[in-house]
Amino acid sequence: MTRRALAAAILAGMLALASPSRAAVPCQEHEIALDGPTPAALDRSASPAELIDAIARVLRDKLGLPFSPTYKAYICADATAFEEGLLRNFGVRGVGGDWPIVPSAAGLATRVGVFLRGDYLARTSFRRRVTVVAHELAHLSQQDLARHQDQSLPVWMLEGHADWVAYQVLDLLGLEPYAESRAGIVRSVARAVTPVDHFPELDTLADHESWNRSVRSVPATYGQAFLAVEYLIEQSSSVALVKFMGASVEGDDPRQRWAESFSMPYRTFAADFRAHLKSLARPATGLTAEPKSKP
């Protein structure tokens, strides 16, 4: 989740700060250490801080992504501390996005670094823990690429790329082959309650307001976004994608410079990807679901 999607556990946080309830335990501030060797594997008993340092090095050294040494990590004890940490650092005016509901965010990338729910990381699986950290650190790298003008990039690209990076990290660290991560996403898309024909178009998922309206369907948003980024990389390259993200520093619509980075016009890509998405969701044989029994 990007800082534009400042998960609105914020609303609950505002109420908590205004109430006489006990103060939240402050978030632990951690200086992300980029020096030292890049790991080939991770210790499953590693602390969140150790995971953050290791994954940041993988992004920089194995995936060739920029990562500013000025970023910090804030590991928060629970939801209340997470919300209060965001409010103390950014204030109400710094909250981006107008979410109609309060999502339970596990992490959030901001202009100063990444905020993480320590309690969530402690109780989730090791694979999921690494995925969350890698996804949020990927957003920090995107900020570096775009020189903090990433808000002009389409949301589907930002979120899809962050997931693509996370699955690459799982593969590079020997936790799960990329093909298995991808297969899980394809299955979720094929089995989604909302048929692929009714998924929002990429244009709809480009701005934060429309993304937020659609995010209740994870396959239609995050799943589709990942597959779109993967398809774009297959048709061009990851280098082309990085180049395009860097083009957002100009501040105008980056799609105007699409042809400078990619091998096909944007409209051709969008149409071809839609056909590709439908083919992935189409079962080879049989029914997609058990028929409902008659009353």
Contacts in CASP RR format, 6 or more apart in sequence:
PFRMAT RR
TARGET T0000
AUTHOR 0000-0000-0000
METHOD contacts of the structure
MODEL  1
MTRRALAAAILAGMLALASPSRAAVPCQEHEIALDGPTPAALDRSASPAE
LIDAIARVLRDKLGLPFSPTYKAYICADATAFEEGLLRNFGVRGVGGDWP
IVPSAAGLATRVGVFLRGDYLARTSFRRRVTVVAHELAHLSQQDLARHQD
QSLPVWMLEGHADWVAYQVLDLLGLEPYAESRAGIVRSVARAVTPVDHFP
ELDTLADHESWNRSVRSVPATYGQAFLAVEYLIEQSSSVALVKFMGASVE
GDDPRQRWAESFSMPYRTFAADFRAHLKSLARPATGLTAEPKSKP
1 7 0 8 1.000
1 105 0 8 1.000
1 107 0 8 1.000
1 108 0 8 1.000
1 109 0 8 1.000
1 136 0 8 1.000
1 139 0 8 1.000
1 159 0 8 1.000
2 109 0 8 1.000
2 139 0 8 1.000
2 142 0 8 1.000
2 150 0 8 1.000
2 155 0 8 1.000
2 158 0 8 1.000
2 159 0 8 1.000
3 96 0 8 1.000
3 108 0 8 1.000
3 109 0 8 1.000
3 110 0 8 1.000
3 111 0 8 1.000
3 139 0 8 1.000
4 96 0 8 1.000
4 97 0 8 1.000
4 151 0 8 1.000
4 155 0 8 1.000
4 208 0 8 1.000
5 96 0 8 1.000
5 97 0 8 1.000
5 99 0 8 1.000
5 155 0 8 1.000
5 208 0 8 1.000
5 211 0 8 1.000
5 212 0 8 1.000
6 86 0 8 1.000
6 90 0 8 1.000
6 94 0 8 1.000
6 95 0 8 1.000
6 96 0 8 1.000
6 97 0 8 1.000
6 108 0 8 1.000
7 99 0 8 1.000
7 102 0 8 1.000
7 103 0 8 1.000
7 104 0 8 1.000
7 105 0 8 1.000
7 107 0 8 1.000
7 108 0 8 1.000
8 95 0 8 1.000
8 99 0 8 1.000
8 101 0 8 1.000
8 102 0 8 1.000
8 103 0 8 1.000
9 79 0 8 1.000
9 82 0 8 1.000
9 83 0 8 1.000
9 102 0 8 1.000
9 103 0 8 1.000
9 104 0 8 1.000
9 105 0 8 1.000
10 83 0 8 1.000
10 86 0 8 1.000
10 87 0 8 1.000
10 95 0 8 1.000
10 102 0 8 1.000
11 102 0 8 1.000
12 79 0 8 1.000
12 83 0 8 1.000
12 102 0 8 1.000
13 80 0 8 1.000
13 83 0 8 1.000
13 84 0 8 1.000
13 87 0 8 1.000
14 83 0 8 1.000
14 87 0 8 1.000
14 92 0 8 1.000
16 24 0 8 1.000
16 80 0 8 1.000
16 83 0 8 1.000
16 84 0 8 1.000
17 84 0 8 1.000
17 87 0 8 1.000
23 84 0 8 1.000
24 76 0 8 1.000
24 77 0 8 1.000
24 78 0 8 1.000
24 80 0 8 1.000
24 81 0 8 1.000
24 83 0 8 1.000
24 84 0 8 1.000
24 85 0 8 1.000
25 76 0 8 1.000
25 77 0 8 1.000
25 78 0 8 1.000
25 81 0 8 1.000
26 81 0 8 1.000
26 84 0 8 1.000
26 85 0 8 1.000
27 74 0 8 1.000
27 75 0 8 1.000
27 76 0 8 1.000
27 77 0 8 1.000
27 81 0 8 1.000
27 82 0 8 1.000
27 85 0 8 1.000
27 115 0 8 1.000
28 49 0 8 1.000
28 74 0 8 1.000
28 75 0 8 1.000
28 76 0 8 1.000
29 72 0 8 1.000
29 73 0 8 1.000
29 74 0 8 1.000
30 49 0 8 1.000
30 52 0 8 1.000
30 72 0 8 1.000
30 73 0 8 1.000
30 74 0 8 1.000
30 75 0 8 1.000
31 72 0 8 1.000
32 52 0 8 1.000
32 53 0 8 1.000
32 56 0 8 1.000
32 67 0 8 1.000
32 69 0 8 1.000
32 71 0 8 1.000
32 72 0 8 1.000
32 73 0 8 1.000
33 53 0 8 1.000
34 53 0 8 1.000
34 56 0 8 1.000
34 57 0 8 1.000
34 60 0 8 1.000
34 67 0 8 1.000
34 69 0 8 1.000
36 57 0 8 1.000
37 57 0 8 1.000
38 54 0 8 1.000
38 57 0 8 1.000
38 58 0 8 1.000
38 60 0 8 1.000
38 61 0 8 1.000
38 62 0 8 1.000
39 54 0 8 1.000
39 57 0 8 1.000
39 58 0 8 1.000
39 173 0 8 1.000
40 173 0 8 1.000
41 173 0 8 1.000
41 174 0 8 1.000
42 51 0 8 1.000
42 54 0 8 1.000
42 126 0 8 1.000
42 130 0 8 1.000
42 173 0 8 1.000
42 175 0 8 1.000
43 50 0 8 1.000
44 126 0 8 1.000
46 54 0 8 1.000
48 73 0 8 1.000
48 75 0 8 1.000
48 116 0 8 1.000
48 118 0 8 1.000
48 121 0 8 1.000
48 129 0 8 1.000
48 133 0 8 1.000
49 73 0 8 1.000
49 75 0 8 1.000
51 129 0 8 1.000
51 130 0 8 1.000
51 133 0 8 1.000
52 73 0 8 1.000
52 114 0 8 1.000
52 116 0 8 1.000
52 133 0 8 1.000
52 137 0 8 1.000
55 130 0 8 1.000
55 133 0 8 1.000
55 134 0 8 1.000
55 137 0 8 1.000
55 169 0 8 1.000
56 67 0 8 1.000
56 137 0 8 1.000
58 134 0 8 1.000
58 169 0 8 1.000
58 172 0 8 1.000
58 173 0 8 1.000
59 65 0 8 1.000
59 67 0 8 1.000
59 134 0 8 1.000
59 137 0 8 1.000
59 138 0 8 1.000
59 141 0 8 1.000
59 165 0 8 1.000
59 169 0 8 1.000
60 66 0 8 1.000
60 67 0 8 1.000
62 172 0 8 1.000
63 165 0 8 1.000
63 168 0 8 1.000
63 169 0 8 1.000
63 172 0 8 1.000
65 138 0 8 1.000
65 141 0 8 1.000
65 144 0 8 1.000
65 145 0 8 1.000
65 165 0 8 1.000
65 242 0 8 1.000
66 141 0 8 1.000
66 144 0 8 1.000
66 145 0 8 1.000
67 137 0 8 1.000
67 140 0 8 1.000
67 141 0 8 1.000
67 144 0 8 1.000
68 140 0 8 1.000
68 144 0 8 1.000
71 112 0 8 1.000
71 113 0 8 1.000
71 114 0 8 1.000
71 140 0 8 1.000
72 112 0 8 1.000
72 113 0 8 1.000
72 114 0 8 1.000
73 113 0 8 1.000
73 114 0 8 1.000
73 115 0 8 1.000
73 116 0 8 1.000
74 85 0 8 1.000
74 113 0 8 1.000
74 114 0 8 1.000
74 115 0 8 1.000
74 116 0 8 1.000
75 116 0 8 1.000
75 118 0 8 1.000
75 121 0 8 1.000
76 82 0 8 1.000
76 85 0 8 1.000
76 115 0 8 1.000
76 116 0 8 1.000
76 117 0 8 1.000
76 118 0 8 1.000
77 118 0 8 1.000
77 119 0 8 1.000
78 117 0 8 1.000
78 118 0 8 1.000
78 119 0 8 1.000
79 104 0 8 1.000
79 117 0 8 1.000
79 119 0 8 1.000
82 105 0 8 1.000
82 107 0 8 1.000
82 108 0 8 1.000
82 115 0 8 1.000
82 116 0 8 1.000
82 117 0 8 1.000
85 115 0 8 1.000
86 95 0 8 1.000
86 108 0 8 1.000
86 110 0 8 1.000
86 115 0 8 1.000
89 110 0 8 1.000
89 112 0 8 1.000
90 110 0 8 1.000
96 208 0 8 1.000
97 208 0 8 1.000
97 209 0 8 1.000
97 212 0 8 1.000
98 209 0 8 1.000
98 212 0 8 1.000
99 212 0 8 1.000
100 212 0 8 1.000
100 213 0 8 1.000
103 215 0 8 1.000
105 117 0 8 1.000
106 116 0 8 1.000
106 117 0 8 1.000
106 120 0 8 1.000
106 121 0 8 1.000
106 124 0 8 1.000
106 132 0 8 1.000
107 114 0 8 1.000
107 115 0 8 1.000
107 116 0 8 1.000
107 117 0 8 1.000
107 120 0 8 1.000
107 132 0 8 1.000
107 136 0 8 1.000
108 114 0 8 1.000
108 115 0 8 1.000
108 116 0 8 1.000
108 136 0 8 1.000
109 136 0 8 1.000
109 137 0 8 1.000
109 139 0 8 1.000
109 140 0 8 1.000
109 143 0 8 1.000
111 143 0 8 1.000
111 148 0 8 1.000
113 140 0 8 1.000
114 133 0 8 1.000
114 136 0 8 1.000
114 137 0 8 1.000
114 139 0 8 1.000
114 140 0 8 1.000
116 132 0 8 1.000
116 133 0 8 1.000
116 136 0 8 1.000
120 132 0 8 1.000
121 129 0 8 1.000
121 132 0 8 1.000
121 133 0 8 1.000
124 132 0 8 1.000
126 175 0 8 1.000
127 170 0 8 1.000
127 175 0 8 1.000
127 176 0 8 1.000
130 166 0 8 1.000
130 169 0 8 1.000
130 170 0 8 1.000
130 173 0 8 1.000
130 175 0 8 1.000
131 166 0 8 1.000
131 167 0 8 1.000
131 169 0 8 1.000
131 170 0 8 1.000
132 166 0 8 1.000
134 165 0 8 1.000
134 166 0 8 1.000
134 169 0 8 1.000
134 170 0 8 1.000
135 162 0 8 1.000
135 163 0 8 1.000
135 165 0 8 1.000
135 166 0 8 1.000
136 162 0 8 1.000
138 161 0 8 1.000
138 162 0 8 1.000
138 165 0 8 1.000
138 166 0 8 1.000
139 150 0 8 1.000
139 158 0 8 1.000
139 162 0 8 1.000
141 165 0 8 1.000
142 150 0 8 1.000
142 153 0 8 1.000
142 158 0 8 1.000
142 161 0 8 1.000
142 162 0 8 1.000
142 245 0 8 1.000
143 150 0 8 1.000
145 242 0 8 1.000
145 245 0 8 1.000
145 246 0 8 1.000
146 152 0 8 1.000
146 153 0 8 1.000
146 245 0 8 1.000
146 246 0 8 1.000
146 248 0 8 1.000
146 249 0 8 1.000
147 246 0 8 1.000
147 249 0 8 1.000
149 248 0 8 1.000
149 249 0 8 1.000
149 250 0 8 1.000
149 251 0 8 1.000
150 158 0 8 1.000
150 245 0 8 1.000
150 248 0 8 1.000
152 248 0 8 1.000
152 251 0 8 1.000
152 252 0 8 1.000
152 253 0 8 1.000
152 254 0 8 1.000
153 245 0 8 1.000
153 248 0 8 1.000
153 254 0 8 1.000
154 202 0 8 1.000
154 205 0 8 1.000
154 206 0 8 1.000
154 207 0 8 1.000
154 255 0 8 1.000
155 205 0 8 1.000
155 206 0 8 1.000
155 207 0 8 1.000
155 208 0 8 1.000
155 211 0 8 1.000
155 225 0 8 1.000
156 202 0 8 1.000
156 205 0 8 1.000
156 206 0 8 1.000
156 211 0 8 1.000
156 221 0 8 1.000
156 224 0 8 1.000
156 225 0 8 1.000
156 228 0 8 1.000
156 229 0 8 1.000
157 225 0 8 1.000
157 228 0 8 1.000
157 229 0 8 1.000
157 241 0 8 1.000
157 245 0 8 1.000
159 211 0 8 1.000
159 221 0 8 1.000
159 222 0 8 1.000
159 225 0 8 1.000
159 226 0 8 1.000
160 222 0 8 1.000
160 223 0 8 1.000
160 225 0 8 1.000
160 226 0 8 1.000
160 228 0 8 1.000
160 229 0 8 1.000
161 229 0 8 1.000
161 241 0 8 1.000
161 245 0 8 1.000
163 185 0 8 1.000
163 222 0 8 1.000
163 223 0 8 1.000
163 225 0 8 1.000
163 226 0 8 1.000
163 229 0 8 1.000
164 226 0 8 1.000
164 229 0 8 1.000
164 230 0 8 1.000
164 233 0 8 1.000
167 176 0 8 1.000
167 178 0 8 1.000
167 181 0 8 1.000
167 182 0 8 1.000
167 226 0 8 1.000
168 178 0 8 1.000
170 176 0 8 1.000
170 178 0 8 1.000
170 181 0 8 1.000
171 177 0 8 1.000
171 178 0 8 1.000
171 181 0 8 1.000
182 230 0 8 1.000
185 219 0 8 1.000
185 223 0 8 1.000
185 226 0 8 1.000
185 227 0 8 1.000
186 227 0 8 1.000
186 280 0 8 1.000
186 281 0 8 1.000
188 218 0 8 1.000
188 219 0 8 1.000
188 223 0 8 1.000
189 196 0 8 1.000
189 219 0 8 1.000
189 223 0 8 1.000
189 224 0 8 1.000
189 227 0 8 1.000
189 277 0 8 1.000
189 280 0 8 1.000
189 281 0 8 1.000
190 196 0 8 1.000
190 280 0 8 1.000
190 281 0 8 1.000
190 282 0 8 1.000
190 283 0 8 1.000
190 288 0 8 1.000
191 219 0 8 1.000
191 288 0 8 1.000
191 289 0 8 1.000
192 199 0 8 1.000
192 217 0 8 1.000
192 219 0 8 1.000
192 220 0 8 1.000
192 281 0 8 1.000
193 217 0 8 1.000
194 217 0 8 1.000
194 219 0 8 1.000
194 220 0 8 1.000
195 281 0 8 1.000
196 277 0 8 1.000
196 278 0 8 1.000
196 281 0 8 1.000
197 278 0 8 1.000
199 217 0 8 1.000
199 219 0 8 1.000
199 220 0 8 1.000
199 224 0 8 1.000
199 277 0 8 1.000
200 210 0 8 1.000
200 214 0 8 1.000
200 220 0 8 1.000
200 221 0 8 1.000
200 224 0 8 1.000
201 270 0 8 1.000
201 274 0 8 1.000
202 224 0 8 1.000
202 228 0 8 1.000
202 270 0 8 1.000
202 273 0 8 1.000
203 270 0 8 1.000
204 210 0 8 1.000
204 214 0 8 1.000
205 211 0 8 1.000
205 214 0 8 1.000
205 221 0 8 1.000
205 224 0 8 1.000
205 225 0 8 1.000
211 221 0 8 1.000
214 220 0 8 1.000
214 221 0 8 1.000
215 221 0 8 1.000
215 222 0 8 1.000
224 277 0 8 1.000
227 273 0 8 1.000
227 276 0 8 1.000
227 277 0 8 1.000
227 280 0 8 1.000
228 273 0 8 1.000
228 277 0 8 1.000
229 241 0 8 1.000
231 269 0 8 1.000
231 272 0 8 1.000
231 273 0 8 1.000
231 276 0 8 1.000
232 240 0 8 1.000
232 241 0 8 1.000
232 262 0 8 1.000
232 269 0 8 1.000
232 273 0 8 1.000
233 240 0 8 1.000
233 241 0 8 1.000
235 262 0 8 1.000
235 263 0 8 1.000
235 264 0 8 1.000
235 269 0 8 1.000
235 272 0 8 1.000
236 261 0 8 1.000
236 262 0 8 1.000
236 263 0 8 1.000
236 264 0 8 1.000
240 261 0 8 1.000
240 262 0 8 1.000
240 263 0 8 1.000
241 261 0 8 1.000
243 260 0 8 1.000
243 261 0 8 1.000
244 254 0 8 1.000
244 257 0 8 1.000
244 258 0 8 1.000
244 260 0 8 1.000
244 261 0 8 1.000
244 262 0 8 1.000
247 254 0 8 1.000
247 257 0 8 1.000
247 260 0 8 1.000
247 261 0 8 1.000
248 254 0 8 1.000
250 257 0 8 1.000
255 266 0 8 1.000
258 265 0 8 1.000
258 266 0 8 1.000
259 265 0 8 1.000
262 269 0 8 1.000
264 272 0 8 1.000
END
